[in-house]
Amino acid sequence: NAGVTQTPKFRVLKTGQSMTLLCAQDMNHEYMYWYRQDPGMGLRLIHYSVGEGTTAKGEVPDGYNVSRLKKQNFLLGLESAAPSQTSVYFCASSYPEAGSYEQYFGPGTRLTVT
Amino acid sequence: GNSVTQMEGPVTLSEEAFLTINCTYTATGYPSLFWYVQYPGEGLQLLLKATKADDKGSNKGFEATYRKETTSFHLEKGSVQVSDSAVYFCALWGGLTGGGNKLTFGTGTQLKVEL
């Protein structure tokens, strides 16, 4: 199993440009998450999904949109990038029905907005 | 709401030294507690977990005991190695309130181990 994968690994955008980050998992997990990691602030939840076709807002959702059209994929979109969105983005998944509450993380996408 | 407080880093130790990274939490009910580790350039990996009071999680020589009376989950290792250099995150799962299975993370503690 590849686990959780993210593409791309790095990206540089200009202010106002748009992009989509792709997360894929092959563990048949129901729940998926998008976090951003900033120095001194730990991980903050952007959006999450509890199943195919569902999405919900997390702690810092403004400026981002998400879609979960297939169970194995969770897309994070930036419609008009801003320098404040410069960060490292992590995707994660979990399978709480198995009584296991830990999350499995992808390797991250480093995004710079100039 | 739930919160996790970790000691600030960086923590710099010599190889074979004893490690303690403090973590305290605020939560209602009976949360599950986790330590994650992030090696340079990588995502977070689960290091250990404890799901109820007095449980001890352990892995790779690291240990942490769930202390409900002090609301703490301190990470310890008896003899650190250079390869343990990483950022360590304490995290809390407070239950399926409103759905989402959300984790609350601390801000992370960077550990540097020198020869």
Interface residues (C-beta under 8 A of the other chain):
Chain A: V4 Y31 Y33 G40 M41 G42 L43 L45 Y48 V50 A56 G58 F90 A92 S94 P96 Y101 E102 Q103 Y104 F105 G106 P107 G108
Chain B: S32 F34 Y36 G41 E42 G43 L44 Q45 L46 K49 T51 F89 W93 L96 G99 G100 N101 K102 L103 F105 G106 T107 G108
